[in-house]
Amino acid sequence: MKTIDKIPTGKLSRASKMLKTGLKVGKNYAGYYGSKILQGEGDKESLDQKNAADIMDSLQQLKGGGLKVAQMLSMEKSLLPKAYIDQFSLSQFSVPPLSAPLVKKMFRKYLDKNPEDIFDTFNFNASFAASIGQVHQATTCNKKLAVKIQYPGVGESIKSDLAMLKPMASRLLGLNLADANKYFGEVQDKLVEETNYKLELENSQELTEACYHLEGYAFPQYYPEYSSERIITMDWMEGNHLPKHLEQELSQEERNSLGQRIWDLFMFQITILRKVHADPHPGNILIQANGDICILDFGCVKVLPCSFYDPYFELTEPGIISNRERFEDILEQLEILYKDDSPEERAHYFELFHEVLSLLLRPYQNDIWDFSDTAFFDEITAVGERLAKDTLTAKYKANRGSKHFIYVNRTFFGLYQLMHMIGAKIRAPYSVAELR
């Protein structure tokens, strides 16, 4: 794969790159509307493909917060046109890595030495490259290590990058720009945390230690002496990433067991630890030869405050959604309904979220849920598309929901997609006693 020798790191240079991309998108729109005027029609699908490709090309060159937001948006399949989903999905798997000279420069800056002076061996060809950093294989004292290096300038440019992306993302997601700050603030805070590798090291050690006693899972050891605020070193974990593992012929029983164990690990973190690995995409899951499951990359960890956790998970209890008074009270606690809503607004959002949550919580209302059922996901997509076009919601404008929904929903939608990919039939309702 082609490598990158330079990444724009200054605010001006990054803003200039985004401006050029904006001009390209504007030119694409001009061509689209010109065609509509002259020919009476325009190819909207072609417009989306051009815009998505131009935006993705820019984000891949800049790396960082914008590319991470694209990765997050690629999981929201009901919110964006397919062309954007297809392009943004590349941010998880197809990102050009840094060149060897740039890798050396990062090592000298953050560990004061070249990598070959620290490790017995170091492979300058990246094994994986993602939105914020890339991973290299190294060895020392007969130990195989994974060394994650953050792209230069990413941590310092999160705030300015998101400020530039905020109008575009708000438009794509249908958010009211005037009061969208609480959501962008949450994303910004988490991205700043993700670029702090010292914090990731602490989170990784804390969560793996808390989960270490659980059977059927494997966790790497971390090495503070080979880590810094922009470099983190851990054991190299052998195994196949989940998509590769699923290429094998697996029985339904094996699929069910795999899905249940992944689900239970995340439920343990949520219900017992009240903090969770909030990035459950397939590239972060390894299946080892003995069947043990390894979850990688604890850069994005969401802490669940009781003020959100209690009402959110009360919704999973049988009968809550059909209890109108209690359901309304929970929706207020979760900032979906407001005391000053007009009767029309309150009725609209009550019915809207009653429909959505009744659908999304179906797995909790059954002893066993078959996530291989495509009809369930088709229904979710259809509801999302219909809501995106809902004129009353656009009329009322106010954004709905606690800021904590962003990463908690990302976790659960990610888990739903993982279960669907595996084709697992699992028990979604959980017991805290069972998870201990």
C-alpha positions as CSV (number, residue, x, y, z in Angstrom):
1,M,0.0,0.0,0.0
2,K,1.2,3.5,-0.8
3,T,2.6,5.3,2.3
4,I,2.3,8.9,3.4
5,D,5.4,11.1,3.8
6,K,3.7,14.1,5.2
7,I,0.5,15.0,7.1
8,P,-0.7,18.6,7.4
9,T,-0.4,19.4,11.1
10,G,-1.1,23.2,11.4
11,K,-4.6,24.7,11.7
12,L,-4.1,26.8,8.5
13,S,-2.8,23.9,6.4
14,R,-5.6,21.6,7.5
15,A,-8.2,24.3,7.1
16,S,-6.9,24.9,3.6
17,K,-7.2,21.2,2.7
18,M,-10.8,21.2,4.0
19,L,-11.6,24.4,2.1
20,K,-10.4,22.8,-1.2
21,T,-12.5,19.8,-0.5
22,G,-15.5,22.1,0.1
23,L,-14.9,23.8,-3.2
24,K,-14.9,20.4,-4.9
25,V,-18.2,19.5,-3.3
26,G,-19.6,22.8,-4.3
27,K,-18.5,22.2,-7.9
28,N,-20.2,18.8,-7.8
29,Y,-23.4,20.4,-6.6
30,A,-23.2,23.0,-9.3
31,G,-22.9,20.3,-12.0
32,Y,-25.9,18.5,-10.4
33,Y,-28.2,21.5,-10.3
34,G,-27.0,22.6,-13.8
35,S,-28.0,19.2,-15.1
36,K,-31.4,19.6,-13.5
37,I,-32.0,23.0,-15.0
38,L,-30.8,22.0,-18.5
39,Q,-32.2,18.5,-18.7
40,G,-34.9,18.5,-16.1
41,E,-33.2,15.9,-13.9
42,G,-30.0,15.2,-12.0
43,D,-28.3,12.0,-11.0
44,K,-28.4,12.3,-7.2
45,E,-26.7,8.9,-6.7
46,S,-23.7,10.1,-8.8
47,L,-23.6,13.3,-6.9
48,D,-23.4,11.4,-3.6
49,Q,-20.7,9.2,-4.9
50,K,-18.5,12.1,-6.1
51,N,-19.0,14.1,-2.8
52,A,-18.3,11.0,-0.6
53,A,-15.2,10.1,-2.6
54,D,-13.8,13.7,-2.4
55,I,-14.5,14.0,1.3
56,M,-13.0,10.6,2.0
57,D,-9.9,11.4,0.0
58,S,-9.4,14.6,2.0
59,L,-10.0,12.9,5.4
60,Q,-7.5,10.1,4.6
61,Q,-4.8,12.6,3.9
62,L,-5.6,14.6,7.1
63,K,-6.2,11.5,9.3
64,G,-7.5,12.2,12.9
65,G,-10.8,13.5,14.2
66,G,-12.5,13.8,10.8
67,L,-11.6,10.3,9.7
68,K,-12.8,9.0,13.1
69,V,-16.1,10.8,12.7
70,A,-16.4,9.2,9.2
71,Q,-15.8,5.8,10.8
72,M,-18.6,6.4,13.4
73,L,-21.0,7.6,10.7
74,S,-20.3,4.5,8.6
75,M,-22.0,2.5,11.3
76,E,-25.2,4.6,11.1
77,K,-26.6,2.9,8.0
78,S,-30.0,4.5,8.2
79,L,-28.8,8.1,8.5
80,L,-26.7,8.5,5.3
81,P,-27.0,7.7,1.6
82,K,-25.3,4.4,0.7
83,A,-22.5,6.2,-1.2
84,Y,-21.3,7.8,2.0
85,I,-21.6,4.6,4.0
86,D,-19.5,2.7,1.4
87,Q,-16.8,5.4,1.4
88,F,-16.7,6.1,5.1
89,S,-16.5,2.3,5.8
90,L,-13.1,2.4,4.3
91,S,-11.9,4.4,7.3
92,Q,-11.9,1.2,9.3
93,F,-9.8,-0.9,6.9
94,S,-8.2,1.0,4.0
95,V,-6.1,3.9,5.3
96,P,-2.6,4.8,3.8
97,P,0.0,4.3,6.5
98,L,3.0,6.6,7.5
99,S,6.3,6.1,5.7
100,A,9.3,4.8,7.6
101,P,11.0,8.3,7.9
102,L,7.8,9.7,9.4
103,V,7.6,6.7,11.9
104,K,11.2,7.4,12.9
105,K,10.5,11.0,13.4
106,M,7.6,10.2,15.8
107,F,9.8,7.9,17.8
108,R,12.6,10.4,18.2
109,K,10.0,13.0,19.3
110,Y,8.2,10.9,21.8
111,L,10.7,8.3,23.0
112,D,14.0,10.1,22.2
113,K,15.3,7.1,20.1
114,N,14.8,5.4,16.8
115,P,12.7,2.2,17.0
116,E,15.6,0.0,16.1
117,D,17.5,1.4,19.1
118,I,14.6,0.4,21.5
119,F,13.5,-3.0,20.1
120,D,15.5,-6.0,18.9
121,T,13.5,-5.9,15.6
122,F,11.0,-3.4,14.3
123,N,9.0,-3.8,11.1
124,F,8.6,-0.4,9.4
125,N,5.7,-1.7,7.3
126,A,2.6,-1.1,9.3
127,S,0.4,-4.2,10.0
128,F,-2.7,-2.0,10.4
129,A,-3.5,1.6,9.7
130,A,-6.7,3.3,11.0
131,S,-8.0,6.8,11.6
132,I,-5.8,7.9,14.5
133,G,-2.8,5.7,14.4
134,Q,-1.1,2.6,12.9
135,V,0.3,-0.6,14.4
136,H,3.8,-2.1,13.8
137,Q,5.2,-5.4,14.8
138,A,8.3,-5.5,17.0
139,T,10.2,-7.9,19.2
140,T,12.3,-7.7,22.3
141,C,13.6,-10.4,24.6
142,N,11.9,-13.0,22.5
143,K,8.5,-11.3,23.0
144,K,6.4,-10.3,20.0
145,L,5.0,-6.8,20.5
146,A,2.4,-4.5,18.8
147,V,3.5,-0.9,18.7
148,K,0.8,1.7,18.0
149,I,2.0,5.0,16.7
150,Q,-0.3,8.1,16.5
151,Y,-0.3,10.1,13.4
152,P,1.5,13.5,13.8
153,G,-0.6,16.5,14.6
154,V,-3.8,14.5,15.2
155,G,-4.1,15.1,18.9
156,E,-3.4,18.8,18.6
157,S,-5.9,19.3,15.8
158,I,-9.1,17.5,17.1
159,K,-10.9,20.7,18.2
160,S,-10.1,22.7,15.0
161,D,-11.0,19.7,12.8
162,L,-14.3,19.1,14.4
163,A,-15.1,22.8,14.2
164,M,-14.6,22.7,10.5
165,L,-16.7,19.4,10.2
166,K,-19.5,20.5,12.4
167,P,-21.7,22.2,9.8
168,M,-21.3,19.3,7.3
169,A,-21.9,16.6,9.9
170,S,-25.0,18.5,11.3
171,R,-26.4,18.7,7.8
172,L,-25.8,15.1,7.1
173,L,-27.4,14.0,10.4
174,G,-30.3,16.4,10.4
175,L,-29.1,18.1,13.6
176,N,-30.1,21.7,14.6
177,L,-26.7,23.4,14.4
178,A,-27.7,26.0,17.0
179,D,-28.1,23.4,19.9
180,A,-25.9,20.6,18.6
181,N,-22.9,21.6,20.8
182,K,-23.6,19.1,23.6
183,Y,-23.3,16.3,21.0
184,F,-20.2,17.6,19.3
185,G,-18.7,18.4,22.8
186,E,-19.1,14.7,23.7
187,V,-17.5,13.6,20.5
188,Q,-14.7,16.1,20.9
189,D,-14.0,15.0,24.5
190,K,-13.9,11.3,23.6
191,L,-11.6,12.0,20.6
192,V,-9.2,14.0,22.8
193,E,-9.2,11.1,25.2
194,E,-8.5,8.7,22.3
195,T,-5.4,10.6,21.3
196,N,-4.0,10.5,24.8
197,Y,-2.2,7.2,24.8
198,K,-1.2,7.6,28.4
199,L,-4.9,7.5,29.3
200,E,-5.4,4.6,26.9
201,L,-2.7,2.7,28.7
202,E,-4.4,3.3,32.0
203,N,-7.8,2.3,30.7
204,S,-6.4,-0.8,29.0
205,Q,-4.6,-2.0,32.2
206,E,-7.7,-1.2,34.4
207,L,-10.2,-2.9,32.2
208,T,-8.1,-5.9,31.3
209,E,-7.3,-6.5,35.0
210,A,-11.0,-6.3,35.9
211,C,-11.9,-8.8,33.1
212,Y,-8.9,-11.1,33.5
213,H,-10.7,-13.6,35.7
214,L,-13.3,-14.3,33.0
215,E,-12.9,-17.6,31.2
216,G,-12.6,-17.8,27.4
217,Y,-11.0,-14.4,26.9
218,A,-7.4,-13.2,26.3
219,F,-5.9,-9.9,27.0
220,P,-2.5,-8.4,26.2
221,Q,0.1,-7.1,28.6
222,Y,1.0,-3.4,28.3
223,Y,4.5,-1.9,28.5
224,P,4.7,1.6,30.0
225,E,8.5,1.7,29.4
226,Y,7.9,1.6,25.7
227,S,4.9,3.9,25.7
228,S,4.3,7.7,25.7
229,E,1.5,10.1,25.0
230,R,1.6,9.3,21.3
231,I,3.1,5.7,21.3
232,I,1.7,2.6,23.1
233,T,3.2,-0.9,23.2
234,M,1.5,-4.1,24.1
235,D,1.8,-7.9,23.5
236,W,1.2,-8.9,19.9
237,M,-1.9,-11.1,20.1
238,E,-2.2,-14.0,17.6
239,G,-5.4,-14.9,16.0
240,N,-7.8,-14.1,13.2
241,H,-9.8,-11.0,13.1
242,L,-13.5,-11.7,13.4
243,P,-14.3,-11.4,9.6
244,K,-11.5,-13.9,8.8
245,H,-12.6,-16.3,11.5
246,L,-16.1,-16.3,10.0
247,E,-14.8,-17.4,6.6
248,Q,-14.6,-20.9,8.2
249,E,-17.5,-23.4,8.2
250,L,-19.0,-22.8,11.6
251,S,-21.9,-24.7,13.0
252,Q,-24.9,-22.8,14.4
253,E,-23.9,-23.8,17.9
254,E,-20.4,-22.4,17.4
255,R,-21.8,-19.1,16.1
256,N,-24.2,-18.9,19.0
257,S,-21.4,-19.6,21.5
258,L,-19.1,-17.0,19.9
259,G,-21.8,-14.3,19.8
260,Q,-22.9,-15.0,23.3
261,R,-19.3,-14.7,24.7
262,I,-18.7,-11.4,22.9
263,W,-22.1,-10.0,24.1
264,D,-21.5,-11.2,27.7
265,L,-18.0,-9.5,27.8
266,F,-19.5,-6.2,26.8
267,M,-22.4,-6.6,29.2
268,F,-20.0,-7.4,32.1
269,Q,-18.2,-4.1,31.4
270,I,-21.4,-2.2,31.3
271,T,-23.3,-3.7,34.2
272,I,-20.4,-4.4,36.6
273,L,-17.7,-1.9,35.7
274,R,-20.0,0.8,34.4
275,K,-17.5,1.6,31.7
276,V,-17.3,-0.1,28.4
277,H,-15.1,-0.5,25.3
278,A,-17.2,1.8,23.0
279,D,-15.7,0.8,19.6
280,P,-16.9,-2.8,19.0
281,H,-16.2,-3.0,15.3
282,P,-14.9,-6.3,13.7
283,G,-11.3,-5.1,13.4
284,N,-11.0,-4.9,17.2
285,I,-11.9,-8.5,17.8
286,L,-9.5,-11.4,17.5
287,I,-10.4,-15.1,17.8
288,Q,-7.4,-17.2,18.9
289,A,-6.6,-20.8,17.9
290,N,-8.0,-22.2,21.2
291,G,-11.2,-20.2,20.7
292,D,-10.4,-17.4,23.2
293,I,-11.7,-14.0,22.3
294,C,-9.4,-11.0,22.4
295,I,-10.8,-7.4,22.4
296,L,-8.2,-4.9,21.2
297,D,-7.9,-1.1,21.4
298,F,-9.3,0.4,24.6
299,G,-8.7,4.0,23.3
300,C,-12.5,4.7,23.3
301,V,-13.9,3.9,26.8
302,K,-17.3,5.3,27.8
303,V,-18.0,5.8,31.5
304,L,-21.7,5.4,32.3
305,P,-23.0,7.8,35.0
306,C,-25.8,6.5,37.2
307,S,-28.1,9.4,36.0
308,F,-28.0,7.9,32.5
309,Y,-27.4,4.2,33.2
310,D,-30.4,3.7,35.5
311,P,-33.2,5.0,33.3
312,Y,-31.5,3.7,30.1
313,F,-31.4,0.1,31.2
314,E,-34.7,0.3,33.0
315,L,-36.1,0.4,29.5
316,T,-35.0,-3.2,29.0
317,E,-37.3,-4.4,31.8
318,P,-40.5,-6.2,30.7
319,G,-43.6,-4.0,30.7
320,I,-41.8,-0.7,31.0
321,I,-42.6,0.5,27.5
322,S,-46.3,-0.3,27.9
323,N,-46.4,1.6,31.2
324,R,-47.1,5.1,29.7
325,E,-46.5,7.1,32.9
326,R,-43.2,5.4,33.7
327,F,-42.1,5.5,30.0
328,E,-42.7,9.2,29.8
329,D,-40.8,9.8,33.0
330,I,-37.8,7.8,31.6
331,L,-37.9,9.8,28.4
332,E,-37.7,13.0,30.4
333,Q,-34.7,11.7,32.4
334,L,-33.0,10.8,29.1
335,E,-33.7,14.3,27.7
336,I,-35.9,13.0,24.9
337,L,-39.0,14.8,26.3
338,Y,-38.8,18.2,28.0
339,K,-41.1,19.8,30.5
340,D,-41.7,22.8,28.3
341,D,-42.7,20.8,25.2
342,S,-46.0,21.8,23.7
343,P,-48.7,19.1,23.8
344,E,-48.2,18.5,20.1
345,E,-44.4,18.2,20.5
346,R,-44.7,15.9,23.5
347,A,-47.3,13.6,21.7
348,H,-45.1,13.5,18.6
349,Y,-41.9,12.5,20.3
350,F,-43.6,10.1,22.7
351,E,-45.1,8.2,19.8
352,L,-41.9,8.4,17.8
353,F,-39.6,7.0,20.5
354,H,-42.2,4.5,21.6
355,E,-42.1,3.0,18.1
356,V,-38.3,3.2,17.8
357,L,-37.5,1.7,21.2
358,S,-40.2,-0.9,20.9
359,L,-38.3,-2.1,17.8
360,L,-34.7,-1.8,19.1
361,L,-35.5,-3.5,22.4
362,R,-37.1,-6.6,20.9
363,P,-34.0,-8.7,21.6
364,Y,-34.5,-8.0,25.4
365,Q,-38.2,-9.0,25.3
366,N,-37.4,-12.6,24.2
367,D,-35.4,-15.4,25.9
368,I,-33.4,-16.0,22.7
369,W,-33.0,-13.6,19.8
370,D,-31.9,-14.6,16.3
371,F,-29.6,-11.8,15.1
372,S,-29.3,-13.5,11.7
373,D,-32.8,-12.4,10.9
374,T,-32.3,-9.8,8.1
375,A,-35.9,-8.6,8.4
376,F,-35.2,-7.1,11.9
377,F,-32.3,-5.0,10.5
378,D,-34.3,-4.1,7.4
379,E,-37.0,-2.8,9.7
380,I,-34.5,-0.7,11.6
381,T,-33.2,0.8,8.4
382,A,-36.7,1.5,7.1
383,V,-37.7,3.3,10.3
384,G,-34.4,5.3,10.3
385,E,-35.0,6.4,6.7
386,R,-38.6,7.3,7.4
387,L,-37.6,9.4,10.5
388,A,-34.9,11.2,8.5
389,K,-37.6,12.4,6.2
390,D,-40.1,13.2,9.0
391,T,-41.3,16.8,8.4
392,L,-42.7,17.3,11.9
393,T,-39.4,16.4,13.5
394,A,-37.7,18.9,11.1
395,K,-40.3,21.5,12.1
396,Y,-39.8,21.1,15.8
397,K,-36.0,21.3,15.3
398,A,-34.8,20.7,18.9
399,N,-32.3,17.9,19.1
400,R,-33.4,15.1,21.4
401,G,-31.5,12.8,23.8
402,S,-28.7,12.9,26.3
403,K,-25.2,13.3,25.0
404,H,-24.4,9.9,26.5
405,F,-26.5,8.2,23.8
406,I,-23.8,8.9,21.3
407,Y,-21.3,6.3,22.6
408,V,-23.7,4.0,24.3
409,N,-25.8,3.6,21.2
410,R,-22.6,3.3,19.2
411,T,-21.7,0.3,21.4
412,F,-25.0,-1.4,21.1
413,F,-25.5,-0.8,17.4
414,G,-22.0,-2.1,17.0
415,L,-22.9,-5.2,19.0
416,Y,-26.1,-5.7,17.0
417,Q,-24.1,-5.6,13.8
418,L,-21.5,-8.0,15.2
419,M,-24.2,-10.5,16.2
420,H,-25.7,-10.2,12.7
421,M,-22.4,-10.7,11.1
422,I,-21.8,-13.8,13.2
423,G,-25.4,-15.0,12.6
424,A,-25.8,-15.7,16.3
425,K,-28.8,-16.6,18.3
426,I,-28.2,-15.3,21.8
427,R,-29.8,-14.5,25.1
428,A,-29.7,-10.6,25.2
429,P,-31.4,-10.1,28.7
430,Y,-28.7,-10.4,31.3
431,S,-28.3,-11.1,35.0
432,V,-25.7,-9.2,37.0
433,A,-25.2,-12.3,39.1
434,E,-24.5,-14.5,36.0
435,L,-22.0,-12.0,34.7
436,R,-19.8,-11.9,37.8
